[in-house]
């Protein structure tokens, strides 16, 4: 499946193939989060509704981004385009979905075709993992959304996750039991939802309140909670925003292996990063043959003249080199500047 974004947020144009493991890389303000949230809004709305209509997509985009839709258009342009195209029409149930956001529309978008009633949803479930501290405030989020469901304040990327964890019980048969056990071994325990205490961490005979647990462990615990509810199964989509932020390097590499394992189980995994460590580890997996070219899509967003575009580099080998240089050049420039200043003294 190919996705095309034009004049969307800070992105002038970015086109890429959605593969089992899709990694979006770039410095801050290049549009990584815009793409992740758009994917969640569109595919999330599609998985939750038999008929993907303009109203359905408009509302989901609105509550995910928490703004008027015309604010999502790149400055100076009149409209934005998100295009979804299958790689092989014979294997897909749709030819093309074209989503147009016009500046003169406050709440509506234009969807071509206007209804996708005949289209089979690409993913049966879509999940978005953001900041691990969301577990600390799960009660507040649930209370707010139950009392004020149509108010701004809590984006759907947070509330959807919390409400799913609260409303869907542990599955009788966990589909990804092997991965669940591996995460349990890594963190030394299990995350559970308790109706009285909320989400807790059980390690041996000890039970810890969630606010006493390290954020890095919480991130893996979120995966655990999704797996035990079968919210992560074959033909689902998992989106993560900079998942490495709270992790020690050793846990970063374990997380990448967990995500790779998910992608091999028929789950599409999309995540953003600006971590050279993550890119170097992905490059290592690719070089030793543990990550196949046909299974990874690497997108490099580059900021140019106030807007960002996808890099034109096509070779995966060259793209790894380009990304690592881009992510580390500011650090080395700073080192050189400090050395020059020390030399002058």
C-alpha positions, -999 to +999 in steps of 0.1 A: +000+000+000+013+034-009+005+066+010+009+102-003+008+133+018+007+167+001+006+201+018-003+184+051+010+202+083+046+210+077+049+184+049+050+197+013+051+161-001+059+127+012+051+094-004+060+060+009+050+023+010+034+010+042+053-022+050+052-046+080+078-023+097+076+013+087+100+038+103+095+076+100+127+095+108+135+132+110+145+161+132+118+179+153+091+197+134+095+177+102+060+163+104+065+128+119+037+132+144+014+146+117+018+114+096+013+091+126-018+109+138-033+109+103-027+072+099-044+066+132-074+088+124-080+074+089-073+037+095-088+039+130-120+053+117-121+028+089-116-002+113-144+011+136-170+018+109-184-004+082-188+026+060-159+051+058-177+084+050-166+120+049-182+127+083-166+097+099-131+107+087-137+144+095-147+137+131-118+113+137-092+137+123-108+165+144-106+146+177-072+132+170-056+165+161-079+186+184-082+214+159-102+227+129-093+206+099-083+237+079-055+243+103-039+211+091-031+226+056+004+237+049+007+275+052-001+294+020-019+264+003-056+261-003-060+224+002-042+193+015-043+158+001-039+124+016-039+096-010-042+058-002-033+035-030-030-003-030+002-019-045-018-046-063-054-037-071-063-074-077-054-082-041-071-052-025-107-043-023-103-007-034-084+012-061-077+045-044-090+066-015-084+104-019-089+126+012-089+163+005-090+189+032-100+224+020-091+256+037-127+269+036-141+238+054-141+240+092-154+206+099-157+187+067-133+170+043-139+157+008-135+120+003-132+104-031-151+081-036-176+098-013-183+065+005-162+034+010-191+011+019-178-015-006-142-013+007-129-039+031-110-022+060-073-027+057-068-032+095-093-048+119-078-029+149-056+002+152-036+012+183-016+043+191+011+042+218+022+076+229+037+087+262+040+060+289+028+084+316-007+081+301-010+051+325-006+075+355-037+095+345-059+068+331-087+075+356-087+112+348-088+106+311-117+080+313-137+103+336-132+133+313-143+114+282-173+099+298-185+132+311-175+154+282-173+132+251-176+160+225-152+185+241-116+194+232-091+185+258-081+148+254-070+136+220-084+103+208-049+088+207-050+089+245-087+083+253-092+054+228-063+035+244-075+040+279-111+032+272-101+000+254-080-012+283-108-005+308-137-019+287-121-049+271-112-077+294-083-102+292-088-126+263-096-162+270-069-172+246-041-147+240-030-148+203+005-136+209+012-156+240+049-162+232+056-125+228+036-117+260+059-141+279+090-125+264+079-091+276+070-105+310+106-120+313+121-086+302+103-065+328+100-091+354+063-089+359+028-082+345+007-051+341-029-056+351-060-035+352-077-036+386-112-021+388-104-005+422-068+006+419-066+010+381-036-002+363-010-019+385+023-037+381+026-071+396+061-085+402+062-117+421+041-112+453+045-074+451+019-051+436+030-016+427+009+015+419+016+027+384+031+060+395+059+041+412+070+023+380+097+036+356+084+051+323+105+027+303+089-003+319+055+013+314+060+014+277+066-023+275+037-028+299+014-010+274+024-036+248+016-063+273-019-048+281-027-047+244-015-082+237-034-098+266-067-082+253-060-094+217-060-057+207-027-066+189-035-095+165-029-104+129-041-077+104-039-049+130-019-017+129+003-005+158+016+031+158+042+044+182+055+079+187+092+080+195+090+049+217+127+050+226+125+083+246+123+067+281+144+036+274+180+026+283+199+015+251+196-022+261+159-019+263+157+001+231+172-028+212+148-053+229+119-030+220+129-030+184+131-068+184+097-070+199+083-047+172+101-068+146+085-099+160+051-082+159+056-073+122+064-110+115+031-120+131+011-101+105+009-068+124+018-036+107+041-015+129+047+022+122+069+043+145+087+076+145+122+083+159+151+107+158+174+083+177+208+075+160+210+044+182+177+031+169+188+037+133+222+021+138+205-010+153+180-013+124+210-010+100+227-038+119+197-060+117+195-053+080+232-060+073+231-093+092+200-104+073+176-103+103+156-076+087+146-080+050+144-051+026+109-061+015+097-059+051+109-024+061+100+010+048+124+038+060+111+073+055+134+103+060+117+137+064+140+166+057+133+202+065+139+226+036+129+263+035+103+261+062+086+228+050+096+192+049+098+166+022+106+130+020+142+123+010+147+113-026+173+087-017+160+053-027+188+028-018+182+015+017+219+013+024+224+049+014+194+060+033+208+046+065+240+066+060+220+098+051+198+096+081+227+090+106+246+119+091+215+142+094+207+131+130+242+136+143+256+165+123+243+191+148+261+173+176+294+172+158+290+209+148+286+217+184+317+198+194+337+216+167+324+249+178+333+243+214+368+231+204+373+263+183+362+284+213+386+266+236+414+271+211+408+308+210+411+310+247 
